Amino acid sequence: MIASTSRRGARIRAGFVALLLAVAAAVGGQIMAGGTARAQSEAQCACSVFPAAATPDDPDSGTYFPVVLGVKVVPSAAGWIQGVRFYKSSANTGTHTGSLWTSDGTLLATGTFTGETASGWQTLMFSTPAPVQAGATYIASYYAPKGHYAYSVGYFLNGPAGTAPITAPSDASAGGNGVYSDAGATAFPNSSYNAANYWVDVVFDDGGVPTAGPTVTANTPADNATHVPGTSTVSATFSAPVDRGSVQFSLADAAGTQVPGTLGYSADSGTVTFTPGTQLLPGTTYTASIQAADAWGNAMTGPSTWNFTVGTTPPPYTCPCSLFSSSATPAVTDSTDPNSVELGVRFVPAVNGTVTGIRFYKGSTNTGTHTGTLWSNTGTALATGTFSNETATGWQTMTFGTPVTVTAGTTYVASYHAPVGKYSYTAGYFSYPHQAYPLTAPASTSSQGDGTYGYGSSTTFPGAGGNGNNYWVDAVFSAS
């Protein structure tokens, strides 16, 4: 086994090449395939590639470095991979973790082996079995923190291992089988060398697989719910695990304008959750729509839709308040624009109060002296100041010498000056109003738009734009 594409100078090779030569010599210079272990009996699943009686040519590699070791497997039927197995020598000590991956490195399941015996086959059953599709390639792996793994050189050279419904393909057909990585305990094992079998396996079951598309069994908020908090997320729970990449979701108001946000999926509960990028607007009725295919490719015949209405009671808040949380980050941290520019955001407070300062998100190339300004919507500068003690990246905050009184329902502009450009931004962010009560940034479809800017060598009113781009400028507000 070797850990670099050049197969030279790798840390693993020094301890491994001698083993390859010794085994090759023992078989008369021929590196042979797996032998009796590949004749798996046709037992009812749960199934594995290697039978319980199968043993490696050498249970102990003699190496001592930590390494992730794996095998590529292909189910011939749709089913579940319930766990991972590996063959252990008495010297293969430490805490072992097992994982299942897609062929491109997406982690599907992981866990820690417990109750191990001193040697022989060890089994980890995942807390939630991973659904797998017929004909797809998956990688089962385990982490050997002290090395001393089992191996059989050239095992996958001459053919596959196992029998249907779960097999380990040959080295040639799999683009290398018998895989490893020495990049750490959680690394994806995608290197291979000399078709070695590291005696890693799966527990596969082909029972209980749906043949029709999934259905939505529950949704939150409930259909026709009223007085829904504006801070709510929206979720749908499915009757079967779903393919995250197949999910189509939308949340729209009565005018059909979609709310921006992010999707998450919990495999444990089968629930897709949409987190809006803004608080939902009070008194507004929204329609949620979701459609997906299950993890085996069975698609819904049509979307599931439901409606709910946000209540008019304002959400609780604690000031100082801002439009964006400190964990919010832009899609583009450093633009390529090198020009001196003022960047701003229009906002409206829902209650009377004061603006005590300005914030902006900074990328590493956004250098120079930055100033922050609060403006009336018609371009009168109400307060300005200079940022100091900036960090290299992230949110920066400056505080005015005297807080500025602002009035509920009145539009203001917060801005900062970027003398060398290279500002952060997210395109089209303000396609929908952004609310973090008691502050709201109007949508780009409003009369004046949002996402404003103005080019110039010094502080200037950012009256141009309203193009919907978020330049990640913010105000620091305190309610009266």
Secondary structure, DSSP 4 states (H G I P E B T S, - for coil): --SSTT-SS-TTHHHHHHHHHHHHHHTTT-----GGGG----PPSSB-SS-TT---SBS-----S-EEEEEEEEESS-EEEEEEEEEE-TT--S--EEEEEETTS-EEEEEE--S--SSEEEEEEEEEEEEE-TT--EEEEEEETT----BBTTTTSS--EEETTEEE--HHHHTS-SEEE-S-TT----EE-TT-B--EEEEEE--S--SS---EEEEESPTTEEEE-TT--EEEEESS-B-GGG-EEEEE-TT-PBPPEEEEEETTTTEEEEEESSPPPTT-EEEEEEE-BBTTSPBPSS-EEEEEEE-SSPPP--SSB-SS-TT---SBSS-S--S-EEEEEEEEESS-EEEEEEEEEE-TT--S--EEEEEETTS-EEEEEE--S--SSEEEEEEEEEEEEE-TT--EEEEEEETT----BBTTGGGS-EEETTEEEPPTTSSS-S-EEEE-SS-----EE--S-B--EEEEEEE-
